[in-house]
């Protein structure tokens, strides 16, 4: 399973639409999750709407959190996306084989068997996550929390039975046509992810769409072309809840 996990405070302002880019990623079998990071106060309405729409187009999840909540959120979003993908695939098989809509419609003994298989698949499925970090000027106070989240995610993936790997990118790049920069190629070793962003020159532009497309190209080149995924029946509604005073947007 391939994922892009975008960490941003929203407000793309250069190049292609990030919503269109996320839709292209999903069409190629890559799920796009988005963590919107705030420090204090509320994220702008434009940024919040953009974050939710990127995730929706990418078949993923979005959530708006504070810097101190980021590490836990990144791990949760990864697990939730894997579980959702497996659940969708299993439900499709059940409809074809038994004519039922979901696992809950099975008789209890059969349901227990299927749930056990799903839980095993969550642990054993091969997982590749490309983290794409917004390093525009407004994100500078949050980069320490981003680095911690990346290390914690890599450590949590090492505990899985299945093959897991992480790559890290930031945007904007240093040159006019380098929309994003690779900080770490595919690795499953948390110790190889040191201080990633110490030399980043923070810039004002936010080319989220072009950066997403460059990461899609990287995944295609390193993992091969991926067959198109089927939609995970996303809801047309975005649910906003309060958690410790921070608004969260979930797109499933």
C-alpha positions in Angstrom: 0.0 0.0 0.0 1.3 3.5 -0.9 0.5 6.7 0.9 1.5 10.3 0.8 1.1 12.1 4.1 1.1 15.9 3.6 1.8 18.0 6.6 0.9 21.7 6.0 -0.9 24.7 7.3 -2.8 25.1 4.0 -2.8 28.0 1.6 -1.2 26.7 -1.6 -0.4 29.6 -3.9 1.9 28.3 -6.7 1.3 26.0 -9.7 -1.3 23.3 -10.1 -4.2 22.8 -7.8 -3.3 20.4 -4.9 -6.8 19.0 -5.1 -6.2 18.0 -8.8 -2.8 16.6 -7.9 -4.3 14.6 -5.0 -6.9 13.2 -7.4 -4.2 12.1 -9.8 -2.3 10.4 -7.0 -5.4 8.5 -6.0 -6.1 7.5 -9.6 -2.6 5.8 -9.6 -3.3 3.9 -6.4 -1.7 6.3 -3.9 -3.8 7.5 -0.9 -3.2 11.1 0.2 -3.7 12.0 3.9 -3.3 15.6 5.2 -2.4 16.8 8.6 -3.1 20.5 9.1 -0.8 22.0 11.8 -1.6 25.0 13.9 0.2 26.5 16.9 -2.3 28.8 18.5 -5.7 30.1 17.4 -7.6 28.7 14.4 -6.3 27.9 11.0 -7.8 30.1 8.3 -11.0 29.0 6.7 -9.4 28.9 3.3 -6.6 26.7 4.6 -9.0 24.4 6.4 -11.2 23.9 3.4 -8.2 23.2 1.1 -6.8 20.6 3.5 -10.1 18.8 3.6 -10.5 18.9 -0.2 -7.0 17.6 -0.8 -7.7 14.6 1.4 -11.1 13.9 -0.1 -9.7 14.0 -3.6 -6.8 11.7 -2.5 -9.1 9.1 -0.9 -7.6 9.8 2.5 -8.2 11.5 5.8 -7.6 15.1 7.0 -7.2 16.4 10.5 -6.3 19.7 12.0 -4.1 19.6 15.1 -1.7 21.5 17.2 2.0 20.8 17.0 2.0 18.8 20.2 -0.6 16.5 18.8 1.1 15.9 15.5 3.1 12.7 16.3 0.1 10.8 17.6 -2.1 12.1 14.7 0.4 11.0 12.0 0.4 7.4 13.4 -3.3 7.3 13.8 -4.0 8.5 10.2 -1.6 5.8 8.9 -3.3 3.0 10.8 -6.8 4.3 10.0 -6.0 4.5 6.2 -4.6 0.9 6.2 -7.6 -0.4 8.1 -10.1 1.4 5.8 -8.4 0.1 2.6 -8.6 -3.5 3.9 -12.2 -3.1 5.1 -13.2 -1.7 1.7 -11.5 -4.6 -0.2 -13.0 -7.2 2.2 -16.5 -5.7 1.8 -16.2 -5.9 -1.9 -15.3 -9.6 -1.8 -18.2 -10.3 0.6 -20.7 -8.6 -1.7 -19.5 -10.8 -4.6 -19.2 -14.1 -2.7 -22.1 -13.9 -0.1 -24.3 -11.0 -1.2 -23.8 -9.1 2.0 -22.7 -5.5 2.3 -20.2 -5.7 5.1 -18.6 -7.9 7.8 -21.2 -7.0 10.3 -23.9 -8.8 8.2 -22.1 -12.2 8.6 -23.1 -14.8 11.1 -21.0 -14.4 14.3 -18.7 -17.4 13.8 -17.9 -16.4 10.2 -17.6 -12.7 11.2 -15.0 -13.6 13.8 -12.9 -15.4 11.2 -13.0 -12.5 8.8 -12.2 -9.9 11.5 -9.1 -12.0 12.5 -7.9 -12.1 8.9 -8.4 -8.3 8.6 -6.4 -7.7 11.7 -3.6 -9.9 10.4 -3.6 -8.1 7.1 -3.2 -4.7 8.9 0.0 -6.0 10.5 1.5 -7.8 7.5 0.5 -5.6 4.5 3.5 -4.0 2.8 3.4 -0.2 3.5 5.3 2.7 1.8 4.7 6.2 3.2 6.1 9.4 1.5 5.9 12.3 3.9 5.6 15.7 2.2 6.4 18.6 4.5 5.3 22.2 3.9 8.4 24.3 4.7 7.0 27.6 3.7 7.7 30.6 6.1 4.5 30.1 8.1 5.6 26.5 9.1 9.0 27.5 10.6 7.8 27.3 14.3 6.4 23.8 13.7 9.3 22.0 12.1 10.6 20.6 15.3 7.3 18.9 15.9 7.3 17.6 12.4 10.7 16.0 12.8 9.6 14.3 16.0 6.4 13.0 14.3 8.5 11.5 11.5 10.9 9.7 13.9 8.0 8.4 16.0 6.1 7.2 12.9 9.2 5.3 11.6 9.7 3.6 15.0 6.0 2.6 15.1 6.3 1.1 11.6 9.4 -0.9 12.6 7.2 -2.7 15.1 4.9 -4.1 12.3 5.3 -7.6 11.0 5.0 -6.5 7.4 7.5 -4.6 5.3 7.3 -0.8 5.9 9.4 2.1 4.5 9.3 5.9 4.8 10.6 8.7 2.5 10.7 12.4 3.4 10.3 15.5 1.1 9.9 19.2 1.9 8.6 22.1 -0.3 9.3 24.6 -1.7 12.7 23.7 -3.2 15.7 25.9 -3.5 15.6 26.4 -7.3 12.9 28.0 -9.5 11.7 24.7 -10.9 12.5 22.4 -8.0 9.1 22.4 -6.3 10.2 20.0 -3.6 13.4 18.4 -2.3 13.9 14.8 -1.1 15.4 14.7 2.4 15.4 11.0 2.8 14.8 8.2 0.3 13.0 5.0 1.3 14.2 3.7 4.6 12.8 1.5 7.4 15.5 2.5 9.9 14.5 5.3 12.3 18.1 6.0 13.1 18.7 7.2 9.6 16.3 10.0 10.0 18.3 12.6 11.9 17.9 16.3 11.9 16.2 16.6 8.5 15.4 20.3 8.3 18.3 22.1 10.0 19.5 23.7 6.7 16.2 24.5 5.2 15.8 28.0 3.9 12.2 28.9 4.8 10.4 30.6 1.9 7.1 32.3 1.5 5.6 30.3 -1.5 3.6 27.2 -1.0 3.6 25.1 -4.3 1.6 22.2 -2.7 0.1 20.9 -6.0 3.4 20.7 -8.0 5.2 19.1 -4.9 2.5 16.4 -4.7 3.0 15.6 -8.4 6.8 15.3 -7.9 6.3 12.8 -5.1 3.8 10.8 -7.2 6.6 10.7 -9.9 9.1 9.4 -7.3 6.7 6.7 -6.0 6.0 5.6 -9.6 9.7 5.5 -10.5 10.8 3.6 -7.3 7.8 1.3 -6.8 6.5 0.9 -10.3 3.2 1.9 -11.8 0.4 1.1 -9.5 -3.0 0.0 -10.7 -5.9 2.4 -10.1 -7.6 1.9 -6.7 -11.4 1.7 -6.3 -13.0 4.6 -4.4 -13.4 4.0 -0.7 -17.0 5.4 -0.8 -16.0 8.7 0.8 -18.7 10.7 2.6 -19.9 13.9 1.0 -19.8 15.5 4.5 -16.9 16.7 6.4 -17.3 16.2 10.2 -15.7 18.7 12.5 -15.2 17.8 16.1 -13.6 19.5 19.1 -10.7 17.8 20.7 -8.8 19.6 23.5 -10.0 22.8 22.0 -8.7 22.1 18.5 -10.9 21.7 15.5 -10.4 18.5 13.5 -11.6 17.7 10.0 -12.1 14.0 9.2 -12.6 12.9 5.6 -13.3 9.2 5.2 
